[in-house]
Amino acid sequence: MAGSPQAEDRLSEVRFLTVAEVAALMRVSKMTVYRLVHSGELTAVRVGRSFRVPEHVVHEYLRGAFQQSA
């Protein structure tokens, strides 16, 4: 089952970050990132035994957290 060409183009543009990269970007511990992933607050893809988080998801999460605190 093949996806549409537009969907495949968008997927190829997605940049995935490791848990360590997300933690560094957010300036939190890796355990905090794992908690966010397991609670569903951050969407992630499981690759083997590790997780990859789309970069745009991290930016959306931070934008939402910033707007709530303002």
N, C-alpha and C positions, 0 to 999 in steps of 0.2 A: 504494500500500500504506500504509494508515494504521495508526499505533500505537494502543495501548490508551489510554484516557483517563487512567489512573493514570500511565503512563509519560510522557505529555505533560505532566501536572501536575508531575511530578518534574523534568522537563527545564526547565520554565519557572522552577523554583526555583533552578537551578544558576547560580552567579555565576562568570563567566569573567574571568580576569585576563590582562593583557598580560605579556610577558616583563619589561618594565621594572617593572611593579607587583610581580611575583613577586620580582625582584631586590631591590627596596626592602624588601619584607616579610621576606625572608630575610637581608638585609644582605650580599648578595654581588653580583658583577658580572653583567651581562646575559650575558656569555660563559659563566659558570658555569651559568646557567639553561639556555642553549642546549645545553650539554654534557649536562646532566641529561635534557633532553627527547630529544636524539638517542640517548642511551644507553638510554632506556626507563625510567629511574628516576622520571621525572615524566611522567605521561600528559598529552598535549596534543592539541588539535585544530588542524589547519592551516586557516587562513582566508586564501585568496589566498597571499601570500608571507610571512605572519606566523603566529605561533602564539598560541593562547589556552589557558590552563591553568585547569581547574576549581579554584575556591578550596579546596574540600574536599580535593582531591588534595595541595595544598601543605601543608595542616594535617596530613594523614595522614603525609606524608613527614617533616615536622618532628617529629611525635610519635614516629615510628619511629626517627628519628635520635637523639632525646633518650633514648629507652628503651635504645638500644644503648650509649650512652655512660654510662648510670647504673649 
